[in-house]
Amino acid sequence: MAAFPDIPVTIGSQSSLYIPIVQTESEGNYLRVRRKTTRSRRIFTLDFKEISYTDYALIEAFFEANQGISFTWTHPVTSIEYDLVFMQDTLVQTMGATSCDTSILVREI
């Protein structure tokens, strides 16, 4: 399994805990709610602000090579390694004079 390039994410990147539920309404207007799965998964939004075009090229090459397959990423604060997949089909680049920005949405498998 490939490892995501060691490019620091920007402060403000997000982590969400995803726990799907099933909701069923009855005729008496009661609502039954239960967990759909037995485990939760993390969803990360990895923001890269003002990175060099060289770093962006690494991210873009990794995205192309690993779209649709799993890869590992180590959380920069907790040092926990996650097995992830990309949740997006496109990689958007915001260009500046000497640097660029991009954001990646990934999900734990």
KAGI-V254008 format. One line per field, one symbol per residue. ss: DSSP state (H for helix, E for strand, L for the rest). burial: # if it has 16 or more other ideal C-beta (glycine too) atoms within 10 Angstrom, else .. A space follows every 50 residues. Layout:
ss=???
burial=???
This chain:
ss=LEELLLLLLLLLLEEEEELLEEEEELLLLLEEEEELLLLLEEEEEEEEEE ELHHHHHHHHHHHHHHLLLLEEEELLLLLLEEEEEELLLLLLLEELLLLE EEEEEEEEL
burial=...#....#...#..............................#.#.##. #...##.##..##..#....#.#........#.#.#....#........# ####.#.#.
